[in-house]
Amino acid sequence: MPLDPELASLKKTLKEIPFPSRFAVELCAECNLACSMCHHPQMKRPKGVMPFELWKRCADQVAARSPRTEVWFSFCGEPLLEPDLLLDMIAYGRSVGLRSI
């Protein structure tokens, strides 16, 4: 069944983007900074550290779908509070083909 002409016209204007193009990872939900603009101090959700096995599953899935996806190890927490874990996660991400870490 052909597309509705209006939808076909709209489809021509869209650019295909690999999914996901960016992947934010909060490996540590703690933060030792006190930035005035940050909402982190008011957050009521549980804080903790991402298990490495969860990162492996995420990295494997993202690398399989789109290895050029940008991976950001910063969301609401400070990843440098867990330097060994951060380095291990970066190394694993690179080992499975992620390029922009």
Residue, then its C-alpha position, 0 to 999 in steps of 0.5 A: m500500500p503506497l504512503d499517503p501523499e502528505l506522509a510521502s512528502l514529509k518522509k523525503t525531508l527526514k534524515e536517517i539517524p543511527f539509533p541511538s546517537r547518544f547514550a548517557v550512562e550514570l555509572c555513579a549516582e553520587c556527586n561531591l560537587a555543589c554546583s549552584m545550577c544542579h538539581h542533584p542535591q534535591m533528588k530523592r531517588p536511590k543513589g548507587v553504582m552501576p554494576f559492571e555486568l549491567w554496563k556490559r549488557c548495555a555496551d554489547q547492545v549499543a555496539a551491535r546496533s550502532p558502534r558510532t554512538e556517543v557514550w557519555f559517562s555523566f548524567c547526574g552523578e560524578p563518574l570520577l568518584e569511581p575511577d577504576l570502574l570508569l576505566d574498566m567501562i571505557a576499556y570494555g566499551r572499546s573492546v566491543g567496538l564502541r568508538s566515541i567514549 
